Amino acid sequence: MDFRTRIDNQIFGVRATALLIKDGKIFLTKDSKGRYYTIGGAIAVNETAQDAVVREVKEELGVDSCVNQLAFVVENQFTYEGIDFYNIEFHFIVDPIGEMPKEMIEDSLKQACEWIELDKIVNLDVVPAFLAQELPNWNGQVKHIMNIKEK
């Protein structure tokens, strides 16, 4: 069971994502609107964030991976389809093991995947948006990002 709870119109969750980086490029999936995403998802109850990110990579890409280090901890507050979300997110630098697929498959969803040069993501519509600015300039230290809506 995912570590998520809903109170009225607010969903609170804890997520882990893989920043799959190799040779100065990041591996991202792209939706039909041209928006790029990292691989990841909700942390399950009684699962560590590191275990969750390895599981998500295996589920979505079918490859094994090894967590290198934590890069960003993000408090992410947003509204999607009329529902208010507040996520605590752990973004890990992750090393893929083996050949990477050409598409991500999750349930019935299939999306193309590609390697993007890190210095080129600033020009892309990337979710989460902070990555476009922060990742190319990341100094190797864990950084706390707050994406909080004004009340």
PyRosetta script that sets phi, psi and omega in degrees:
from pyrosetta import init, pose_from_sequence

init()
pose = pose_from_sequence("MDFRTRIDNQIFGVRATALLIKDGKIFLTKDSKGRYYTIGGAIAVNETAQDAVVREVKEELGVDSCVNQLAFVVENQFTYEGIDFYNIEFHFIVDPIGEMPKEMIEDSLKQACEWIELDKIVNLDVVPAFLAQELPNWNGQVKHIMNIKEK")
pose.set_psi(1, 132.5)
pose.set_omega(1, 179.2)
pose.set_phi(2, -68.0)
pose.set_psi(2, 147.8)
pose.set_omega(2, 177.2)
pose.set_phi(3, -83.7)
pose.set_psi(3, 85.3)
pose.set_omega(3, -178.9)
pose.set_phi(4, -143.5)
pose.set_psi(4, 146.1)
pose.set_omega(4, 174.4)
pose.set_phi(5, -140.7)
pose.set_psi(5, 148.5)
pose.set_omega(5, -179.9)
pose.set_phi(6, -121.4)
pose.set_psi(6, 131.3)
pose.set_omega(6, 174.7)
pose.set_phi(7, -128.9)
pose.set_psi(7, 116.4)
pose.set_omega(7, -175.9)
pose.set_phi(8, 53.6)
pose.set_psi(8, -118.5)
pose.set_omega(8, -177.1)
pose.set_phi(9, -102.0)
pose.set_psi(9, 19.0)
pose.set_omega(9, -176.8)
pose.set_phi(10, -117.5)
pose.set_psi(10, 129.6)
pose.set_omega(10, 174.1)
pose.set_phi(11, -112.8)
pose.set_psi(11, 126.9)
pose.set_omega(11, 176.8)
pose.set_phi(12, -109.1)
pose.set_psi(12, 131.1)
pose.set_omega(12, -179.5)
pose.set_phi(13, -146.2)
pose.set_psi(13, 165.6)
pose.set_omega(13, 176.7)
pose.set_phi(14, -123.2)
pose.set_psi(14, 127.1)
pose.set_omega(14, -174.2)
pose.set_phi(15, -126.8)
pose.set_psi(15, 159.2)
pose.set_omega(15, 173.8)
pose.set_phi(16, -133.7)
pose.set_psi(16, 135.1)
pose.set_omega(16, 179.1)
pose.set_phi(17, -128.7)
pose.set_psi(17, 153.6)
pose.set_omega(17, -179.7)
pose.set_phi(18, -102.7)
pose.set_psi(18, 121.6)
pose.set_omega(18, 170.5)
pose.set_phi(19, -96.2)
pose.set_psi(19, 88.5)
pose.set_omega(19, -176.1)
pose.set_phi(20, -79.0)
pose.set_psi(20, 103.7)
pose.set_omega(20, -172.8)
pose.set_phi(21, -121.5)
pose.set_psi(21, 134.3)
pose.set_omega(21, 178.7)
pose.set_phi(22, -154.0)
pose.set_psi(22, 131.5)
pose.set_omega(22, 176.5)
pose.set_phi(23, 53.0)
pose.set_psi(23, 42.5)
pose.set_omega(23, 176.9)
pose.set_phi(24, 74.2)
pose.set_psi(24, 14.9)
pose.set_omega(24, 179.0)
pose.set_phi(25, -126.8)
pose.set_psi(25, 153.9)
pose.set_omega(25, 176.2)
pose.set_phi(26, -115.5)
pose.set_psi(26, 141.4)
pose.set_omega(26, -179.4)
pose.set_phi(27, -93.2)
pose.set_psi(27, 117.5)
pose.set_omega(27, -177.6)
pose.set_phi(28, -128.4)
pose.set_psi(28, 157.7)
pose.set_omega(28, 173.8)
pose.set_phi(29, -104.6)
pose.set_psi(29, 151.2)
pose.set_omega(29, -175.4)
pose.set_phi(30, -126.4)
pose.set_psi(30, 129.9)
pose.set_omega(30, 179.2)
pose.set_phi(31, -85.6)
pose.set_psi(31, 179.1)
pose.set_omega(31, -176.2)
pose.set_phi(32, -67.6)
pose.set_psi(32, -16.2)
pose.set_omega(32, 178.7)
pose.set_phi(33, -92.8)
pose.set_psi(33, 1.9)
pose.set_omega(33, 179.8)
pose.set_phi(34, 85.2)
pose.set_psi(34, 12.8)
pose.set_omega(34, 179.3)
pose.set_phi(35, -90.1)
pose.set_psi(35, 135.9)
pose.set_omega(35, -178.0)
pose.set_phi(36, -99.9)
pose.set_psi(36, 142.8)
pose.set_omega(36, -177.6)
pose.set_phi(37, -133.6)
pose.set_psi(37, 152.6)
pose.set_omega(37, 169.9)
pose.set_phi(38, -82.6)
pose.set_psi(38, 165.5)
pose.set_omega(38, 175.5)
pose.set_phi(39, -88.1)
pose.set_psi(39, 135.6)
pose.set_omega(39, 178.1)
pose.set_phi(40, 163.0)
pose.set_psi(40, -175.0)
pose.set_omega(40, -179.8)
pose.set_phi(41, 176.9)
pose.set_psi(41, -167.9)
pose.set_omega(41, -176.3)
pose.set_phi(42, -68.1)
pose.set_psi(42, 143.1)
pose.set_omega(42, 173.0)
pose.set_phi(43, -80.2)
pose.set_psi(43, 136.4)
pose.set_omega(43, 178.5)
pose.set_phi(44, -81.0)
pose.set_psi(44, 155.8)
pose.set_omega(44, 175.3)
pose.set_phi(45, -58.2)
pose.set_psi(45, 135.2)
pose.set_omega(45, -179.5)
pose.set_phi(46, 67.1)
pose.set_psi(46, 22.5)
pose.set_omega(46, 177.2)
pose.set_phi(47, -115.7)
pose.set_psi(47, 139.7)
pose.set_omega(47, 175.4)
pose.set_phi(48, -76.7)
pose.set_psi(48, 158.6)
pose.set_omega(48, 178.5)
pose.set_phi(49, -61.9)
pose.set_psi(49, -39.4)
pose.set_omega(49, 179.2)
pose.set_phi(50, -65.1)
pose.set_psi(50, -43.6)
pose.set_omega(50, 177.6)
pose.set_phi(51, -63.2)
pose.set_psi(51, -37.8)
pose.set_omega(51, -179.1)
pose.set_phi(52, -63.9)
pose.set_psi(52, -42.6)
pose.set_omega(52, -177.1)
pose.set_phi(53, -68.5)
pose.set_psi(53, -37.8)
pose.set_omega(53, 176.5)
pose.set_phi(54, -65.0)
pose.set_psi(54, -42.0)
pose.set_omega(54, 178.1)
pose.set_phi(55, -62.1)
pose.set_psi(55, -46.1)
pose.set_omega(55, -178.9)
pose.set_phi(56, -61.9)
pose.set_psi(56, -41.5)
pose.set_omega(56, 177.8)
pose.set_phi(57, -61.7)
pose.set_psi(57, -42.9)
pose.set_omega(57, -179.9)
pose.set_phi(58, -65.9)
pose.set_psi(58, -43.8)
pose.set_omega(58, -179.2)
pose.set_phi(59, -65.2)
pose.set_psi(59, -44.0)
pose.set_omega(59, -172.2)
pose.set_phi(60, -87.3)
pose.set_psi(60, -29.0)
pose.set_omega(60, -176.2)
pose.set_phi(61, -117.1)
pose.set_psi(61, -16.7)
pose.set_omega(61, -179.9)
pose.set_phi(62, 76.0)
pose.set_psi(62, 18.2)
pose.set_omega(62, 179.1)
pose.set_phi(63, -122.6)
pose.set_psi(63, 154.5)
pose.set_omega(63, 175.1)
pose.set_phi(64, -81.0)
pose.set_psi(64, 160.8)
pose.set_omega(64, 179.5)
pose.set_phi(65, -152.6)
pose.set_psi(65, 166.0)
pose.set_omega(65, -179.5)
pose.set_phi(66, -131.9)
pose.set_psi(66, 126.6)
pose.set_omega(66, 179.6)
pose.set_phi(67, -72.9)
pose.set_psi(67, 126.0)
pose.set_omega(67, 178.4)
pose.set_phi(68, -87.5)
pose.set_psi(68, -61.8)
pose.set_omega(68, 178.5)
pose.set_phi(69, -163.9)
pose.set_psi(69, 160.5)
pose.set_omega(69, 174.9)
pose.set_phi(70, -76.6)
pose.set_psi(70, 131.3)
pose.set_omega(70, -179.4)
pose.set_phi(71, -107.9)
pose.set_psi(71, -45.9)
pose.set_omega(71, -175.3)
pose.set_phi(72, -136.8)
pose.set_psi(72, 140.7)
pose.set_omega(72, 167.1)
pose.set_phi(73, -115.0)
pose.set_psi(73, 124.1)
pose.set_omega(73, -171.8)
pose.set_phi(74, -124.0)
pose.set_psi(74, 132.0)
pose.set_omega(74, 167.9)
pose.set_phi(75, -97.9)
pose.set_psi(75, 111.1)
pose.set_omega(75, -171.0)
pose.set_phi(76, -118.9)
pose.set_psi(76, 114.6)
pose.set_omega(76, -179.4)
pose.set_phi(77, -117.2)
pose.set_psi(77, 126.1)
pose.set_omega(77, -178.0)
pose.set_phi(78, -158.0)
pose.set_psi(78, 167.4)
pose.set_omega(78, 175.8)
pose.set_phi(79, -116.0)
pose.set_psi(79, 132.4)
pose.set_omega(79, 179.8)
pose.set_phi(80, -137.4)
pose.set_psi(80, 122.9)
pose.set_omega(80, -178.9)
pose.set_phi(81, 49.8)
pose.set_psi(81, 44.4)
pose.set_omega(81, 175.0)
pose.set_phi(82, 78.7)
pose.set_psi(82, 3.6)
pose.set_omega(82, 179.8)
pose.set_phi(83, -111.5)
pose.set_psi(83, 135.1)
pose.set_omega(83, 177.9)
pose.set_phi(84, -87.0)
pose.set_psi(84, 128.8)
pose.set_omega(84, 179.3)
pose.set_phi(85, -114.6)
pose.set_psi(85, 146.1)
pose.set_omega(85, 170.5)
pose.set_phi(86, -136.6)
pose.set_psi(86, 107.5)
pose.set_omega(86, -178.8)
pose.set_phi(87, -112.9)
pose.set_psi(87, 140.9)
pose.set_omega(87, 164.9)
pose.set_phi(88, -99.3)
pose.set_psi(88, 125.0)
pose.set_omega(88, -173.7)
pose.set_phi(89, -124.3)
pose.set_psi(89, 137.0)
pose.set_omega(89, 175.1)
pose.set_phi(90, -111.6)
pose.set_psi(90, 117.8)
pose.set_omega(90, -178.5)
pose.set_phi(91, -108.3)
pose.set_psi(91, 113.0)
pose.set_omega(91, -175.4)
pose.set_phi(92, -105.0)
pose.set_psi(92, 142.6)
pose.set_omega(92, 166.5)
pose.set_phi(93, -75.8)
pose.set_psi(93, 124.1)
pose.set_omega(93, -174.1)
pose.set_phi(94, -128.8)
pose.set_psi(94, 135.2)
pose.set_omega(94, 177.2)
pose.set_phi(95, -95.9)
pose.set_psi(95, 121.4)
pose.set_omega(95, 176.5)
pose.set_phi(96, -74.5)
pose.set_psi(96, 149.3)
pose.set_omega(96, 177.0)
pose.set_phi(97, -116.6)
pose.set_psi(97, 116.1)
pose.set_omega(97, 178.6)
pose.set_phi(98, 97.5)
pose.set_psi(98, -172.5)
pose.set_omega(98, -176.7)
pose.set_phi(99, -73.6)
pose.set_psi(99, 133.3)
pose.set_omega(99, 179.6)
pose.set_phi(100, -87.3)
pose.set_psi(100, 142.3)
pose.set_omega(100, -178.1)
pose.set_phi(101, -77.0)
pose.set_psi(101, 165.9)
pose.set_omega(101, 177.5)
pose.set_phi(102, -85.7)
pose.set_psi(102, -15.1)
pose.set_omega(102, 177.1)
pose.set_phi(103, -146.8)
pose.set_psi(103, 153.9)
pose.set_omega(103, 175.4)
pose.set_phi(104, -94.5)
pose.set_psi(104, 137.0)
pose.set_omega(104, 176.8)
pose.set_phi(105, -125.9)
pose.set_psi(105, 121.1)
pose.set_omega(105, 177.7)
pose.set_phi(106, -135.3)
pose.set_psi(106, 112.8)
pose.set_omega(106, -173.8)
pose.set_phi(107, 55.0)
pose.set_psi(107, -120.5)
pose.set_omega(107, -179.6)
pose.set_phi(108, -95.3)
pose.set_psi(108, -1.1)
pose.set_omega(108, -178.8)
pose.set_phi(109, -85.7)
pose.set_psi(109, 129.4)
pose.set_omega(109, 174.1)
pose.set_phi(110, -124.8)
pose.set_psi(110, 129.7)
pose.set_omega(110, 178.3)
pose.set_phi(111, -137.2)
pose.set_psi(111, 143.6)
pose.set_omega(111, 177.2)
pose.set_phi(112, -64.8)
pose.set_psi(112, 151.2)
pose.set_omega(112, 176.8)
pose.set_phi(113, -126.5)
pose.set_psi(113, 152.1)
pose.set_omega(113, 176.7)
pose.set_phi(114, -157.7)
pose.set_psi(114, 156.5)
pose.set_omega(114, 173.7)
pose.set_phi(115, -86.8)
pose.set_psi(115, 129.2)
pose.set_omega(115, -179.4)
pose.set_phi(116, -121.3)
pose.set_psi(116, 133.9)
pose.set_omega(116, 176.4)
pose.set_phi(117, -62.0)
pose.set_psi(117, 135.9)
pose.set_omega(117, -176.1)
pose.set_phi(118, -56.0)
pose.set_psi(118, -39.2)
pose.set_omega(118, -178.2)
pose.set_phi(119, -76.0)
pose.set_psi(119, -5.1)
pose.set_omega(119, 178.4)
pose.set_phi(120, -95.6)
pose.set_psi(120, -13.5)
pose.set_omega(120, -176.0)
pose.set_phi(121, -70.8)
pose.set_psi(121, -16.6)
pose.set_omega(121, 177.6)
pose.set_phi(122, -61.0)
pose.set_psi(122, -26.2)
pose.set_omega(122, -178.6)
pose.set_phi(123, -94.1)
pose.set_psi(123, 3.3)
pose.set_omega(123, -176.2)
pose.set_phi(124, -106.0)
pose.set_psi(124, 160.2)
pose.set_omega(124, 172.2)
pose.set_phi(125, -86.3)
pose.set_psi(125, 92.1)
pose.set_omega(125, -174.5)
pose.set_phi(126, -106.3)
pose.set_psi(126, 138.2)
pose.set_omega(126, 175.0)
pose.set_phi(127, -119.1)
pose.set_psi(127, 122.6)
pose.set_omega(127, 1.8)
pose.set_phi(128, -75.6)
pose.set_psi(128, 144.7)
pose.set_omega(128, -171.4)
pose.set_phi(129, -61.3)
pose.set_psi(129, -30.7)
pose.set_omega(129, -177.4)
pose.set_phi(130, -59.6)
pose.set_psi(130, -26.7)
pose.set_omega(130, -177.0)
pose.set_phi(131, -60.0)
pose.set_psi(131, -35.5)
pose.set_omega(131, -177.2)
pose.set_phi(132, -57.7)
pose.set_psi(132, -37.6)
pose.set_omega(132, -179.7)
pose.set_phi(133, -92.2)
pose.set_psi(133, -41.8)
pose.set_omega(133, -171.1)
pose.set_phi(134, -80.1)
pose.set_psi(134, -39.7)
pose.set_omega(134, -173.0)
pose.set_phi(135, -66.5)
pose.set_psi(135, -44.7)
pose.set_omega(135, 179.8)
pose.set_phi(136, -62.2)
pose.set_psi(136, -23.5)
pose.set_omega(136, -177.8)
pose.set_phi(137, -106.7)
pose.set_psi(137, 8.0)
pose.set_omega(137, -175.5)
pose.set_phi(138, -62.4)
pose.set_psi(138, 133.6)
pose.set_omega(138, -174.5)
pose.set_phi(139, -98.9)
pose.set_psi(139, 9.3)
pose.set_omega(139, 178.1)
pose.set_phi(140, 93.2)
pose.set_psi(140, -6.0)
pose.set_omega(140, 178.8)
pose.set_phi(141, -101.7)
pose.set_psi(141, 146.5)
pose.set_omega(141, 177.9)
pose.set_phi(142, -61.0)
pose.set_psi(142, 132.4)
pose.set_omega(142, -179.8)
pose.set_phi(143, -122.1)
pose.set_psi(143, 136.4)
pose.set_omega(143, 177.4)
pose.set_phi(144, -94.8)
pose.set_psi(144, 124.0)
pose.set_omega(144, -179.5)
pose.set_phi(145, -115.3)
pose.set_psi(145, 134.5)
pose.set_omega(145, 176.0)
pose.set_phi(146, -117.2)
pose.set_psi(146, 117.7)
pose.set_omega(146, 175.9)
pose.set_phi(147, -115.8)
pose.set_psi(147, 78.9)
pose.set_omega(147, -172.7)
pose.set_phi(148, -110.9)
pose.set_psi(148, 130.0)
pose.set_omega(148, 177.9)
pose.set_phi(149, -70.3)
pose.set_psi(149, 142.5)
pose.set_omega(149, 173.2)
pose.set_phi(150, -73.6)
pose.set_psi(150, 141.2)
pose.set_omega(150, 179.4)
pose.set_phi(151, -89.4)
pose.dump_pdb("model.pdb")
